[in-house]
Amino acid sequence: MTKIIDGKALANAIETTVKKAISSLSFQPGLTFFLIGDNPASKAYVSMKKKACVRVGIKSTVHSMEESIDNQTLV
């Protein structure tokens, strides 16, 4: 017998657990994104992750960089 997992329900349950854990902290955790170049798929991915951060109470910051940036400057 095949068991089907409801991915959306599981994701919601995980988000609820994470949100509860974050709300009990004495500080607000953060996540920083470095967006290199102008790739629409990367922009969409970062946008979705920023929305998830808002939902669970994580501060998020995006640093957009030109595609021509070299590794040494980025680091």
Order of alpha helices (4+ residues) and beta strands (2+ residues): alpha-beta-alpha-beta-alpha
